[in-house]
Amino acid sequence: MAYGIQLPVQSQSTIYAEPWEAAAGPEDLLAVARAADRAGFAYLASCDHVAIPRRLASAMSTVWYDPVATLAFLAAATDRTRLLSHVAVVALRHPLLTAKQYATLDHLSGGRLILGVGAGHVREEFEALGADFERRGAVLDESVDALRAALGPEEFPEHHGKFYDFEGLGQRPRPAQDRVPVWVGGSSPAALRRAALRGDGWLPQGDPRDVLPDRIARIRRLRQEAGIEGPFTVGAIAEPLYVGTPGWDVGRRTVSGPAGAIAESLRAYRAMGVDQVQVRFRSRCRAELVAQIEQFGEEVAPLLP
């Protein structure tokens, strides 16, 4: 079972950001990314929001780094870990623009991109950019199809659909990968269907453990009924973790303790059919987060299947 991490600092929603992140910056991102790369993390993830309206700013904050710029910045400082947009709100942009950005990222990083996509939820963001909020699900469905073409091997990709129509327009550099993996985010019935029928993987939206088996089974059933074969990566987001005995209040939901206890908690996901789990560590400063990442890689990771 692979393990990845959504980066701190680059998005600072009050739901998950630690207090120290408010004053953090590029050097902190670099230190965390390099630690995760050394510790064998499968991917680094970065979120996507263009602009946050005042009504949501107190909860979401307005700190949302651009994922393409952030992942490209970190690609040059890492060697192995993959680069995941979790998730790119692709319905905000024309697929050719999205393809140009992410194909370049994949090219520059030597083929380390995983394109995570989602529908988005901030109406004002769509309206400000002239995007269709009401039909964002349908637009996302077609965007995935258009991106399959635009991120494929052809220099002059072609797509003819309801919302987008293009051909005879060349884009280079091409991605380094023959096929860029597309992981679909979201846990609604429409998102599950989208992941099953259009994606190479599923990124749940923080689903509790007890609902995961049914949702995973639904995805597998939809793929089987549609006759879709090939690899498919099922994801999960774990509860906050703290490796070792914390000397401070890490919250009642946090899973803490020795490496064996942490690994046992994560192995339960594998038993459900999860292929990769996204982890997050409680921390009071960058140094503590880096230490947690290193300890996880040294002590917990060898105990995972």
Order of alpha helices (4+ residues) and beta strands (2+ residues): beta-alpha-beta-alpha-alpha-beta-alpha-beta-alpha-alpha-beta-beta-beta-alpha-beta-alpha-beta-beta-beta-alpha-beta-alpha
